[in-house]
Structures are given as C-alpha cells and as structure tokens.
Amino acid sequence: MYKIAVAGTGYVGLVAGVCFAEVGHQVTCVDIDEKKVNVMKSGVSPIYETGLEKLMQKNYAAERIDYTTDYNSAYKNADAIFIGVGTPERRDGSANLSYIATVARQIAESIEKDCLVVVKSTVPVGTNDKVEQFIQDFLVNDVKVEVASNPEFLAQGSAVHDTLHAERIIIGTESKWAEELLMKIYKPFNLPIVSVNRRSAEMIKYASNDFLALKISYMNDIANLCELVGADVQDVAKGMSYDARIGNKFLNAGIGYGGSCFPKDTKALENIAKQHGYELRTVKAAIDVNKDQKTLLYKKASKRLITFNGLKVAVLGLTFKPGTDDLREAASLENVPLLLEQGADIYAYDPVGASNFAKVHPEGKNGKGNITYVTNVKEALDSANVCFIFTEWGEVKAVTPGKYRELMRTPLVYDGRNIYSIDEMKEAGVEYHSIGRKAVE
Ligand code: NAD
C-alpha cells in the first residue's frame, strides 16, 4: 500500500484516485475548486461516469480516499503524486502548461520526503524533463524527487472500466528507482505494463490519440466520397473491418470527433512538429477534414431549407459523445450558434448535457433565435420542421423511424451519427440525410 496524492479531480485525476483507492492505496485527491471538493466529500461525483460514484462512496467509507484543497498536507508525506490537471489548447494550438507549472511549484514547496511525481496529463514531448528541473529548482526541503510519465488512455463514458481493465499501462521513467516504484503501485491492477523512457511515453500518448483521430477523419473523408460516387460508407466500413490489419473499431463515419482530447492533441502534435521544423502532413489532414465535417449537415440543410428563421428545430444530443456530460468541442457547439443566428426556434434534448449547454446558451431568446431545453425526445420532435441528431444516446437510438413521421410537422431528419438504416427511414416516409450514404428524399 502506498500513500498517493492526486492533483486535479477531473475525468483523469478523480478516476485514477478512486481506482488507486479501490486496489488498496491510501489516496488524497487535491483540487483548487472548493465547491467540487465539498461535493466529493458528500459522496457525489462532480462528473458523470458510470460506476464512479459507487466506488467513491465505498472507498470514502473505508477511509482509503479523501478530498482536499490543502495541497500541502496532501503532498508533504506522499510516496507518489499523480498530476491530472488540464493541459488545454492555446490559441496557436500548443498545449497550455500553466496548470502543470502551478502544481509543480506547489509540490516543490510541500514535499518533506523522497517522492515520485507522475504526470498523467497529456503533455508535449520533453515537458517532463522540464517539470523535473522546475521542481528541483524550487525545492524547499532536501529530498529526492523524480518525474515519471504515465499517460492516460481512458475514454470518457467508460473511464472507471477503462482504468481497472486498461489494455496497457505506459510508464516512462529515467531511473530504476522510479520504474520499480511505479511498477509496484500498479501491481495490484494486474495489467500489462509497457516501460519505456520518459519521452517515448509522452510520444505514445499523442501518437495513439492522433492515430485514432486520423482513422476517424479518414473514414469521414471516404464517407464524403461515397456520397459522390453512390457507395454506402457503412457497407464499405463493414467490408473493411474483416481485415485484421484494419480492425473493426473507429470505422463509423459521422460529424467528426470532439471531446477534450482528439481536437487538442492533434493540434498539439502538429505544433510540436512545427517547432522542430517538421510538417506532420497526415495529422494536419485529419484536423482539416474534421473541421469541415462538423458543420456538413448544417450546410446541407441550409441548401434544402433556404432559411431556418422561425422554424422549429429539434436537436437530439448535445454532448460530444454518449455516456458523458462533457461538451468540449462537441458538434452541437458549432451548429447551434449557426442555427440561432438564422433565427431558429430550437428544442434541444440531451439526457445529461443540457444543463452544461445552458451555461453557454441560456434558455430563452439567444440573438435572433430561441432555445428551449426539453426532458424527452417527444417534446423536441413535436411539430418540428427539421431534426438534427448530434449524439447517438440510447434514448435517441430508441426513437423508431415512425415517430419522426408521426410527431414532426415535416419529417426531415439530418443524422450526424448514421443511427438509422436507409431502408427503414424510406419505409417510414422520412426524408433522411446522413453521412456517406444515399439520401432518402
Ligand atoms: P479536467 O479539466 O476535467 O480536470 C482538471 C482538474 O484540475 C479541474 O478539476 C481543476 O479544478 C483542477 N486543477 C487545476 N489546477 C489545479 C491545481 N493547481 N491543483 C489541483 N487541482 C487543480 O481535465 P481532464 O479531462 O481530467 O484532463 C486532464 C489531463 O488528462 C489533460 O492533459 C488531458 O489531455 C488528459 N487526458 C484526458 C482524458 C479525458 O478523456 N478527459 C483522457 C486521457 C488524458
């Protein structure tokens, strides 16, 4: 059992902290957000993740986890401090490392015994060398401190499962001491560990995320061509998926990737390459395709409808994917403002993301348009002139094609997630536009 502190209680930090407690370590989670800390102490998860709250309550009751804003008390006697604070995108696409720097400074001022600092946040290659130097420069006590890289691969929506059953744990270290300590901390998880040097570990994270983003953009590019040549991208993906070299995951065409990782990690790697005088052409292409893909359906619908002014527009799904309340880089955030600018009367449904969305677009009049948040799909579709599907929530997939025909004033559906088959929409008499497939008109 090790004494572990975790800096940052977002998707990465909180889930890591709870899972470390679950396997028997003594964990203190630190966050600067006092409200969040109080919420967590009361047994409530500040983020929506399946199974997280139950594990928080179980481990809090067993006194294996606690939450605090007092970083000094959490860091001073820790065997290891995991950093999971954000590394958001700067305007130029590079990663903003100011949160990491603040934590590094706080660690340097707090630690009173030898300690391994483990960076889980996604950081540009070489950052952890600098973090180690930075901590050593500001150290107050005479202790040994080293920095290791341990990038995180969880996917939001299945974060707890992905952590407890990870396909691999990547550790990047520069000494036997650091490598062995991290191995021991992860031993109870009983998962495959890949041990490499620190820079390779940092690179593995970007190379993995950007490969997945590339795969998505590639399929979207192919989907757009499918439409032009009369092929069906879902059949194409099915045919491709039997090839073990391609695999059967991440072949779904749609309105592009969002979330807190792919958009920023593609731009960050492109930026890292640029700084080294290299143009990462493949990743740049993935970024460009994704940018256009997000508003593809809006553009199609604009041509079909001339204007959205005064139309009742049903929006199904706001989050960047199902199973999360996260809106970062979601397609809805690009499309809803375009619709509002045109004077659309939007009725938006999302099972968990509506209150976060309302912080950006409050209910009621928004410029020329109007937005109302509804609690079920039926209310959104009722008398609607047009419907956009942005997120494939189970509640949205459960809507039968006949319901669009029955409830909408004009059954006109733009599906960004290819939920329905062309045949069933045709049979139900719905005008249906999706991605990379023939339209039903
Ligand atoms: P997040 O924004 O959800 O959470 C960050 C938390 O850190 C916030 O609660 C914030 O209050 C807290 N914080 C900021 N400064 C602090 C400080 N000085 N001390 C303590 N807490 C502080 O971030 P996230 O989505 O969990 O991502 C964190 C990192 O992990 C990023 O680098 C991200 O790229 C990476 N990552 C994210 C995911 C994901 O799916 N979200 C997956 C893999 C990797």
Residues whose N, C-alpha, C, O or C-beta is under 5 A from the ligand:
A	BS01	NAD	A7 G8 T9 G10 Y11 V12 G13 V30 D31 I32 D33 G84 V85 G86 T87 Y99 T102 V103 K120 S121 T122 E152 F153 L154 A155 Q156 S260
